[in-house]
Every structure is written in structure tokens, then in C-alpha cells.
Amino acid sequence: AHSYSEFIFSSEIRSASDFFDYVTRKEYAANDRSKVFSVREVGLYGWLGIQQLFWAFTPLVFISALLGARRFFKKAHGTNLPTALILGTLSSYLFLFLFWQPDYYRLAIELYETFHGFALGCFLLFSCGALWHAFLKKRKQESVLYLLFLIPFFLLVMNFKAADRRTDSFAEDYASLVLDSLPEKTLLLVKGDADAGILAYAHFLENKRPDIKLISQVAALLPNKPFDRKTDIQDHQHQIALLNLISTHLSAKHPVFSIGPVEYFSPQTSPFPLKIKNYGLFREIYEADPAPARDFSQLAAQEAAFLDKSLSESFEPNFKHYRDRIISDVCHGLLVAEKEHRAFSEVPRCQLLKAQWLHVEKKDYEGADKLFLNAIQGSALAQNSELAEMAKDFVLNRIQILESHPGKSSPVRRQILEDTFKVALPVALDFKTCKNTLAPKLLQLAVLNGLDQEANAIRSQFSDCRF
């Protein structure tokens, strides 16, 4: 079995020097220590953390924290400032372990999380400082101090039930579902924030399925890395490293599976050169047809049982986001097996998967339309990029529906167009980047149908983009 510190820090911590090497984000590659992030990126992630805190705590409260910061730095002298900064940095680790169950939330402390936690620690420190100096009399200062001691206790009482994970076996069930299904001596390539931590925790810390080899295909977190994770390495070098790793295991007659598509490859620009069989929950990589014969006859029943148990429990939205990503992977497995489940009518990500399947495989555009709408309306907490991809698929499906109403003056066609832009246009405008693939599709649709107001709104928002 592997030690706890070995998994967290990618190598065993033997000294204080090793610990501070980790804190400053140094990784081991061919016995050379190289910083993964530059000073510019350190500042960038710190600024992003402060921006998130600004909107999380409302501008008025945030401004009071800035005033407290001004007072703090004005009064700071001697060892006060460096001590506060060191404690603020180290407190970020405590925030992660106190509020996120480690076996579920990756057990990873990436640099951006460190700075978000550090910014949060500074925010609380400066806010308390602003309150403290607002009361100059000693008796009032003591009263405020007692009140501040009660705040963490109050927050714990109010949030304990939502954060209580003692009876939650979601992560354990998912790890068992995936790892127990794999053949012997498998190389498993994990990738996402949702899947990597759960599977790695079960494999490395609980020593589950020690015969398999578990590696992150993006070279994050885990002890064995297929390449040195630096920001200035081109994608084709990552592709070569991954292909060499996969080929080595296939040559040794070891099965190779991945969670989701293999990273750094694109169907349009750089297609993956090996064969893939998609089981939904995972994919098998092999060199030539026919695909290896595997007995996954019980997998669909196990996936349905996992979904039944998962949907019978409810958690706060901050836990629900990653759970739904895992649940959608399991739904994908049932979709490939052409099995029905209530998750396809309850979970937005599962509804999206089924809508895409109805659109591509069954050409059932009306049935897909309802599911696309439900998926978008139920994904208010999704990132803008995810919503834009959902809305793009929705628009492509609506275009197929519009083809059955060819006349531009058709009242039904006009109503469909109005409804389409009512749903998709706000999503497109909220995702202001030239990488937005929804916006050009909507612009084209607006121009072709004489919707000048909608077309001008898109042109104005994306005036710097060429599409």
C-alpha cells in the first residue's frame, strides 16, 4: 500500500525541505526539480481568486475587507506581516480538508486552489481587522473578539448536515464500479477532476486493484507521469509520450482503457491513430480490429444499480456538480447498452447525452429538442463554456426541425426561430470569447432569416472576433 503523503505530494515527504518544495510547486522529473508555474501565472491565479471572492462576498463586504487590508498593512511591522502571510498560505490546505471530503474532491491541492484558499484567508483576516479597529475601546474590542470566536461555531452548526459525508458511499461505489470491471493488468488513463481523485484514492490509498496501473493522461497529481507537465510544451510532444506509453502496454499484451477520450487529440486536427471501443463508462484502446472480446454482460445492471442509489440521495449544489459529472458517465454506459433509466429524465447531463444520441443515431429531432431544453434549463450552475456547447447542440437540432418548415414567412417557423434565440442568445452573449462556437452558428442563422436585431447583438458583443 502507498503512504498518504506519497499520494498527496507525488512522493514521500521525508523532511521539511520536501514539504516546502511541494508548497512552492516543484515537481520531480528525471531527478530534476522544475517549477511548473511561472511568476506571471502565480499572479494570474491569485488575481482570479480575488475576483471570485469579490463576487462571492458581494462588493460592499469585499470593500470593507480592502479597507481592513489597508489598515492591516499600515499597522504591520516586525514579524506580524510575514507570520500572517505564512499562516494564511498554510490555512488554504486546512480549508480544503475541512470543507471537501478528500476521497471525493481529487485529494489535490493545485496552485490555483492554494491561492484561492490564501486569498480567502487574507479576506477573513482583513475583514476581522476592519471590524477590530472600528471599536477603539478595550471593552468593545473584547466583545467583538468573543463574537468572532462564535462565528466559526455558528457556520459549522448551520452547514454540518450538508457537509456530513460519513454515510455517503458515492465515491467508493464509483471506484468499485470502474476498477472491479477492468481486466487484469490494465493500464487505466484517468483525466477529469471528477474521476481522477476518486479512482486514485481507491487505488493508491486503499490498495484496490493493485494489479492495474493508474496514470493521469494530463500528468496531474499521480506519482507516475507520462511526461513532464510544463506549460510551454507543445501538444504533439504530449501525444508522442501518450502513444509510447500505450504502445508499450499493448505490446506487453496488457489491456489499455481510458476514462473519456484521450487528451491532446482532436478528430478535426489530430485524430487518435489507434482503435477505440466505447463502453460509455470507459473506453478500450487497441491496435487493430477485431476488438478484444470482453465480458461486460453485468455492467449495465451494475450501472443501473449505481444510479438508483445515487439518485436516492441529495446534496448541496457545491457537491452536486461533480457528482452529476460522474453520474453522466454512468448514464453514457447505459446509453451505449441502449438501456433506459429515470436518470435520463432527472439529471440534466444525462438528458443532454440522450438528446445528442436521439439527434445523431435516431434522427428524432423533436424528442431531442425537449431533452436539450431541459438540460439547458437545469444547468444553471454549469460553466459558461459548457452551457455554450449545450446550446450549440440545441441550435443544430433546431435547424433540423426548421428544415421541415421551409417557408420564411411561415408563422410556425418564425415562432421556432424566436424560441430558439430566446434560449440560445443569452447563453452566447454571456460567453464572450472568440472560441465561442455557438455565436457564429447563431449569427449565421440570424442573417439567413433576416433577424437583424439578434445579428447586431452578436456582432456588437464579438466585435473583436472573425466569424
Beta strands, then each sheet from edge to edge (+ up, - down):
strand 1: 26-29
strand 2: 32-35
strand 3: 187-190
strand 4: 213-216
strand 5: 256-258
strand 6: 275-278
strand 7: 283-286
sheet 1: 1+ 2-
sheet 2: 4+ 3+ 5+ 7- 6+
end
